[in-house]
Structure formats: C-alpha cells, structure tokens
Amino acid sequence: MTTPILTLQGIYKRYQIGTAVETEVLHGIDLSLQAQEFVALTGPSGSGKSTLLNIIGLLEPPTSGTLQIAGQTTQGLDEAALTRLRGVTIGFVFQFHHLLPAFSALENVMLPAIIEQGRASSALEKQALALLERVGLGNAAHKKPSELSGGMQQRVAIARALLLQPKLILADEPTGNLDTKTADEVFALLQEFNQTHGSACLIVTHDPRLAARCDRQLTLVDGRLQKDFAQASRV
C-alpha cells in the first residue's frame, strides 16, 4: 500500500496551557489522505477548522499527537526544517489572498519558486503565465493586486499555490469570494491538478454544492471529526 500524503494521529491542540483559561480546541484528530484524494472539510464557525488547517500546514504545532507529510514525521523538526518541508510539499490557498502589493500578479505567482530556488527561471515564468491563463487572468499578468478585484486576487493566489506542483494542497474557502461560474472553474482547476499531478487536496468550504463534488467529506464539530464519508462519485 502506498504511503499517505498526510497522516494525523491523536492530534490535540490546547491554548493558554496551565492557566485558568486553558482551552482545548482539537480533541484527538485522526486523519489520513492519499495521493489524488480530493477532500472537503466542513463544519460550523468555531469548530476548529482553521486551527486544524494551520497544524496540517505546519504553521503551528499540535500540543500532542503525530503528524506525517509525504512520509516525513514533523515531530522534532526545527523551524528551518519545517519551513523547507512546508515550502516544497504544501500549496496554500488562504481565505485572504496574502499577495504582495508591490509585485505584479505574475511575480506573486512566481514567489514560491523565488523563495525555494533563489530565482525564477524562464521555464517557471512560462509555467506561471500558463497558470494565470488557466484561471482567466492571462491579460492581468503585469497588474498589481490593487488593480484587481477580490475574486481576481484569489485566482492569483490559487495559481501561486499550484506553481511548484505540491503534494498537498490546503485551501481555506478558496471560492468564497467568487461568483458561481468562476468558482466552478477554479474548483475544476483544483480537481484537474489533483488528478494530473497526484496531489492530495483538503478544502475547507461552507458550500454544500462544492463539498458534494469531493471524494470525501469530513465534518468537524467542536474540535472532533463527526463524519468522514466517501461520496458516491464526483460530479
């Protein structure tokens, strides 16, 4: 059996440990994602979805439990090693775009390559342009974020997340700022990338229509996975 792209075992997260207001946000999360799986994470606000996504994305550590990404156990890794693993393995699409305002759309898409390799080659620039074309922004490649609508900025962020062909894509409401037609196109792009490159995708969404099109749907309630079921098929 192939090694999962992502494995969580007994993940707990507590804040304000040892104080009168100590709070446990995640209560023993077990989860495994295989290559090419396309999984929705749903649940009410305050259920712990963002915390779980931050832990999976190596942005904050769990209080206890183990986390493996692409066969690499993260426990005991220093910040430099975590940054390296995050950079080469994970593609992020946040609810907010986090584009650099002084850079063009094209330069923002190429940022992961610039950070990882110290420069962007002509081949990567061509790949970045192709991704912008794919999300409908080929004509906006040299525009700054301030010249783009919120939905357009989100599409730039999605193209950026896909540039280095990550093994794991984490997306927090990636279509939340988009109209239905553009949301469907972006969703289709993520699914296409997921199948073509064998990545695993975990997408936080409040849209039941999109969640129903995923391979699996996880439901997180009060820091616990209440449901983890396979869909009948993709639509």
C-alpha atoms as one frame of an Amber mdcrd trajectory, in Angstrom:
protein
   0.000   0.000   0.000   1.304   3.463  -0.869   2.346   5.900   1.849  -0.372
   8.503   2.546   0.407  12.092   1.672  -0.934  13.126   5.082  -1.369  11.211
   8.342  -2.620  12.640  11.629  -2.762  10.515  14.777  -4.229  11.723  18.045
  -3.872  15.433  17.332  -4.783  17.654  20.283  -4.437  21.414  20.467  -4.653
  23.450  23.660  -4.139  27.152  24.247  -3.259  29.027  27.436  -1.884  25.804
  28.917  -1.572  25.813  32.685  -3.782  28.853  33.174  -7.325  29.220  34.439
  -8.495  29.789  30.876  -6.792  26.763  29.287  -8.820  25.745  26.243  -8.684
  22.555  24.224  -9.659  23.259  20.609  -8.918  19.904  18.952  -9.679  16.623
  20.695  -7.749  13.707  19.235  -7.990  14.084  15.460  -7.102  11.025  13.335
  -6.964  11.561   9.586  -5.263  10.128   6.508  -5.178  11.488   2.941  -3.887
   9.561  -0.046  -2.478  10.947  -3.280  -5.193  12.163  -5.662  -7.812  12.373
  -2.897  -9.963  15.485  -3.043 -11.471  16.049   0.396 -13.842  18.664   1.796
 -13.640  19.812   5.414 -16.905  21.292   6.637 -18.283  22.386   9.993 -19.725
  25.401  11.795 -17.693  28.500  12.612 -15.563  27.965  15.699 -15.376  24.196
  15.234 -11.578  24.201  14.885 -11.223  24.021  11.092  -8.701  26.869  10.822
  -6.662  25.506  13.731  -6.574  22.070  12.120  -5.549  23.571   8.782  -2.772
  25.574  10.454  -1.409  22.440  12.132  -1.505  20.441   8.905   0.182  23.350
   7.130   2.983  23.398   9.746   2.099  26.946  10.741   1.621  25.945  14.385
   2.432  22.749  16.280  -0.069  20.403  17.902   0.000  20.131  21.678   0.258
  16.363  21.284  -0.112  13.718  18.611   1.868  12.915  15.470   1.801  14.427
  12.006   3.385  12.980   8.863   3.526  14.689   5.477   4.757  12.729   2.451
   6.248  10.147   4.818   8.137  12.740   6.871   7.385  12.871  10.596   7.329
  16.503  11.689   7.854  15.939  15.393  11.279  17.191  16.444  11.977  19.197
  13.283  13.381  22.672  13.873  11.851  25.759  12.289  14.225  25.720   9.310
  13.352  22.105   8.505   9.628  22.785   8.910   9.903  25.786   6.590  11.717
  23.682   3.999   9.148  20.867   4.208   6.279  23.332   4.000   7.798  25.120
   1.006   8.375  22.054  -1.148   5.387  19.943  -0.117   2.398  22.185   0.601
   0.482  24.669  -1.521  -1.728  27.111   0.399  -4.829  28.968  -0.687  -5.955
  31.108   2.236  -9.295  32.780   2.776  -7.410  36.066   2.377  -5.097  36.354
  -0.587  -1.825  37.479   1.070  -0.493  38.911  -2.192   2.453  41.299  -2.028
   1.108  44.699  -3.144   4.359  45.869  -4.760   4.564  42.793  -7.020   2.629
  42.066 -10.195   0.248  39.119 -10.453   2.927  37.169 -12.335   5.581  37.960
  -9.730   3.227  36.909  -6.939   2.607  33.578  -8.659   6.361  33.025  -9.006
   7.101  33.798  -5.344   7.257  30.136  -4.191   9.922  29.442  -6.828  11.856
  32.577  -5.929  11.826  31.622  -2.243  12.730  27.997  -2.907  15.316  28.438
  -5.647  16.501  31.999  -5.134  15.308  32.987  -8.601  12.623  32.220 -11.159
  13.757  30.594 -14.394  12.224  31.339 -17.781  10.589  27.910 -17.680   8.908
  28.720 -14.361   7.821  32.114 -15.666   6.213  30.348 -18.619   4.512  27.923
 -16.229   3.277  30.816 -14.071   1.843  32.568 -17.139   0.093  29.353 -18.172
  -1.485  29.057 -14.722  -2.689  32.661 -14.905  -4.193  31.893 -18.308  -5.877
  28.822 -16.825  -7.554  30.896 -14.097  -8.628  33.522 -16.645  -6.021  36.177
 -15.810  -3.601  35.963 -18.703  -4.254  39.604 -19.575  -3.676  40.716 -15.980
  -0.225  39.168 -15.506   1.519  42.521 -15.086  -1.129  44.238 -12.976  -0.620
  44.916  -9.273  -3.066  43.451  -6.705  -4.583  46.924  -6.186  -5.702  46.825
  -9.817  -7.520  43.508  -9.373 -10.857  42.680  -7.800 -11.016  40.449  -4.734
 -12.029  37.475  -6.846  -9.183  38.077  -9.277  -6.714  38.281  -6.409  -7.983
  34.950  -5.116  -7.363  33.372  -8.515  -3.797  34.706  -8.453  -3.369  33.097
  -5.017  -4.619  29.772  -6.383  -2.199  29.909  -9.305   0.619  30.665  -6.843
  -0.314  27.641  -4.722  -0.086  25.325  -7.735   3.205  26.565  -9.199   5.593
  24.084  -7.554   3.210  21.164  -8.017   2.875  20.479  -4.267   1.974  17.042
  -2.949  -0.615  18.563  -0.597  -2.926  21.490  -1.317  -4.656  23.200   1.612
  -7.418  25.605   0.686  -9.459  27.702   3.098 -12.689  28.769   1.370 -10.879
  29.114  -1.992 -14.065  30.075  -3.842 -15.649  32.199  -1.113 -15.113  35.493
  -2.954 -16.005  34.226  -6.414 -19.218  34.179  -8.405 -20.725  30.766  -9.166
 -19.279  30.452 -12.667 -15.743  31.428 -11.633 -15.998  29.267  -8.509 -16.859
  26.263 -10.671 -13.921  26.999 -12.986 -11.467  27.330 -10.087 -12.841  24.199
  -8.451 -12.392  22.327 -11.728  -8.791  23.592 -11.933  -8.040  22.252  -8.451
  -9.604  18.897  -9.333  -7.663  18.738 -12.598  -4.402  19.496 -10.815  -5.261
  16.953  -8.128  -5.666  14.204 -10.719  -2.885  15.206 -13.103  -0.168  15.688
 -10.505  -1.336  13.218  -7.878  -1.619  15.780  -5.116  -3.949  15.412  -2.164
  -6.359  18.315  -1.673  -8.045  19.342   1.582 -10.538  22.132   1.060 -12.415
  23.988   3.783 -15.768  25.068   2.414 -19.202  26.146   3.594 -20.660  25.470
   0.141 -22.528  22.127   0.262 -22.722  22.106  -3.529 -18.933  22.050  -3.832
 -18.440  19.721  -0.854 -20.705  17.179  -2.555 -18.327  17.103  -5.541 -15.355
  15.941  -3.442 -14.227  12.336  -2.958 -14.755  12.542   0.794 -16.420  14.937
   3.176 -15.140  15.475   6.714 -17.289  17.266   9.267 -15.625  18.894  12.259
 -17.810  19.867  15.218 -16.447  21.232  18.495 -12.935  20.027  17.683 -13.931
  16.460  16.838 -14.420  14.750  13.495 -18.081  13.786  13.496 -18.246  12.424
   9.959 -15.774  11.086   7.419 -17.534   9.553   4.478 -16.877   8.865   0.839
 -19.077  10.412  -1.806 -20.776   8.214  -4.371 -18.925   9.912  -7.224 -17.565
  13.196  -8.453 -19.905  15.389 -10.432
